[in-house]
Amino acid sequence: MANLLVRDGSLRRVIEAAQAAPSLHNTQPWHFAVDDGGTLQVRADLDRALWVADPRARALYLSCGAALFNIRAAIRMNGFNPLVWPLPQPTFSPTVLAVVRAEPGRPPSLAEREMFHAIWRRHTDRRPFDSDPLPGPVRTALEEAAGFEFASLRLLSSRDAATVLTLASRAGAELARDAEHQAEMQDWVGTDSEQDGIPAAALPERARRRPAPVRDNDMAGAVPTIPRQSGDYEQFPLLAVLTTERDEPADWLRAGQAMQRVLLTATVHGLAASFLYQPIELTDMRGDQAPAWPWPEHPQMIFRLGYGHGAAAAPRRPVDEVLSRTTTAE
Ligand SMILES: Cc1cc2nc3c(=O)[nH]c(=O)nc-3n(C[C@H](O)[C@H](O)[C@H](O)COP(=O)(O)O)c2cc1C
């Protein structure tokens, strides 16, 4: 059976799946290079790094990890098995975050097919959610999704959620006072680009009750002239924190894959999600070890989960812009 990643049509579909991954401010900080033997490199695109907001490149690794998860899911969808070598090796440039090959495997299971189809239905939803509780089996599925990728998901009690929300809101207010951070954000938020950035239609509503469980102060606040309608967010938002035991680049890449498995699992179960990354972002900007965090593990992402009403899709670049072909491994 010919290698999946040397066939043009299937390769393009795999890259489209990778491109559908979430990334901080939809920067899409990735590039993919495939050689004629079907070895695919997932590379960091440093021209798309956020040098103010993401000085340690944590968000870049998380985003590329999510793209890597989608590549794995797309390879499985084709009945192949992904073989993944993560992180820099002496033979590759340090911007190569993972190398992937596809080997013939068994047909995809129903769960794997559902996961793949969810890639295209998932959009960050910053609007208010219905506050129906999550059924027990859905909570378990989300926790297991993180565990499969060697991370943990803490679904927070409303008391812990209130603590985290206060942290997020304070971090957002501090970031909103940082002129360099605001300037960088304005390049990406509320733009009318057809290829990247967060479109005005995907911005959060103006929360009637504070603190807002979405990224309002610094993100939507960076583009004050864009009109937004007011909304009533959940009184007790359901927040979840994705954590890892260690906090090195390899953990960020793994956490990115875990983040995407959690998000796609949520989508399969009819849930919507948004992110509250600002306390983690601020910690990295200040060079601190961890946010004022009540738990021993390292937080990598904070999600808000709930039943949404459909969200605007953010644009993506065309495949030819993110894919290059090489004859030998570079
Ligand atoms: C590491 C990371 C951090 C993010 N942080 C936030 C955030 O704090 N607030 C937010 O509303 N969206 C956040 N997002 C979501 C992105 O803005 C979103 O993925 C991107 O705009 C693409 O849109 P989509 O998810 O609808 O495809 C984050 C995504 C990633 C991967």
The ligand as an SDF file (V2000), in Angstrom:
LIG
                    3D

 31 33  0  0  0  0  0  0  0  0999 V2000
   -2.6080   28.3610   23.2690 C   0  0  0  0  0  0  0  0  0  0  0  0
   -3.9380   29.0010   22.9460 C   0  0  0  0  0  0  0  0  0  0  0  0
   -4.4150   30.0260   23.7460 C   0  0  0  0  0  0  0  0  0  0  0  0
   -5.6510   30.6120   23.4730 C   0  0  0  0  0  0  0  0  0  0  0  0
   -6.1130   31.5800   24.3160 N   0  0  0  0  0  0  0  0  0  0  0  0
   -7.3200   32.1010   24.1070 C   0  0  0  0  0  0  0  0  0  0  0  0
   -7.8720   33.0110   25.0500 C   0  0  0  0  0  0  0  0  0  0  0  0
   -7.2670   33.3210   26.0710 O   0  0  0  0  0  0  0  0  0  0  0  0
   -9.1100   33.5090   24.8090 N   0  0  0  0  0  0  0  0  0  0  0  0
   -9.8320   33.1580   23.7100 C   0  0  0  0  0  0  0  0  0  0  0  0
  -10.9530   33.6330   23.5500 O   0  0  0  0  0  0  0  0  0  0  0  0
   -9.3340   32.2810   22.7910 N   0  0  0  0  0  0  0  0  0  0  0  0
   -8.1200   31.7400   22.9840 C   0  0  0  0  0  0  0  0  0  0  0  0
   -7.6350   30.8050   22.1250 N   0  0  0  0  0  0  0  0  0  0  0  0
   -8.4390   30.4080   20.9720 C   0  0  0  0  0  0  0  0  0  0  0  0
   -7.9510   31.0230   19.6720 C   0  0  0  0  0  0  0  0  0  0  0  0
   -8.2100   32.4090   19.6310 O   0  0  0  0  0  0  0  0  0  0  0  0
   -8.6350   30.3010   18.5010 C   0  0  0  0  0  0  0  0  0  0  0  0
   -8.2430   28.9660   18.5100 O   0  0  0  0  0  0  0  0  0  0  0  0
   -8.2950   30.8880   17.1590 C   0  0  0  0  0  0  0  0  0  0  0  0
   -8.7930   32.1980   17.0580 O   0  0  0  0  0  0  0  0  0  0  0  0
   -8.8770   30.0520   16.0110 C   0  0  0  0  0  0  0  0  0  0  0  0
  -10.2610   29.9680   16.1120 O   0  0  0  0  0  0  0  0  0  0  0  0
  -11.0210   28.5730   16.2730 P   0  0  0  0  0  0  0  0  0  0  0  0
  -10.5690   27.9600   17.5560 O   0  0  0  0  0  0  0  0  0  0  0  0
  -12.4750   28.9470   16.2900 O   0  0  0  0  0  0  0  0  0  0  0  0
  -10.6650   27.7060   15.0960 O   0  0  0  0  0  0  0  0  0  0  0  0
   -6.4190   30.1840   22.3700 C   0  0  0  0  0  0  0  0  0  0  0  0
   -5.9350   29.1220   21.5770 C   0  0  0  0  0  0  0  0  0  0  0  0
   -4.7170   28.5300   21.8760 C   0  0  0  0  0  0  0  0  0  0  0  0
   -4.2430   27.3650   21.0540 C   0  0  0  0  0  0  0  0  0  0  0  0
  1  2  1  0
  2  3  1  0
  2 30  2  0
  3  4  2  0
  4  5  1  0
  4 28  1  0
  5  6  2  0
  6  7  1  0
  6 13  1  0
  7  8  2  0
  7  9  1  0
  9 10  1  0
 10 11  2  0
 10 12  1  0
 12 13  2  0
 13 14  1  0
 14 15  1  0
 14 28  1  0
 15 16  1  0
 16 17  1  0
 16 18  1  0
 18 19  1  0
 18 20  1  0
 20 21  1  0
 20 22  1  0
 22 23  1  0
 23 24  1  0
 24 25  2  0
 24 26  1  0
 24 27  1  0
 28 29  2  0
 29 30  1  0
 30 31  1  0
M  END
$$$$
